[in-house]
Amino acid sequence: MHKLSIAGLCTAGLIALGACGETTPEQALIGAGAGVATAAVLNGSLLAGAVVGGAGNVVYCKENPGKCN
């Protein structure tokens, strides 16, 4: 895969993480979904993508509450 394609997919994944959800479980679920989708496209571990995406979205939303709800 080209470097430009990987950068584009990573950017899309980060944008998807910006759609937080209102509760912590919603934030984790949305982040996990974005992580799984990104891992699937990049042929990575789906479980690792779900864990990293879910945790990343929850942390992002807790640190930036005005940008999430």
Secondary structure, DSSP 8 states (H G I E B T S, - for coil): --HHHHHHHHHHHHHHHT---SSHHHHHHHHHHHHHHHHHHTT--HHHHHHHHHHHHHHHHHH-GGGT-
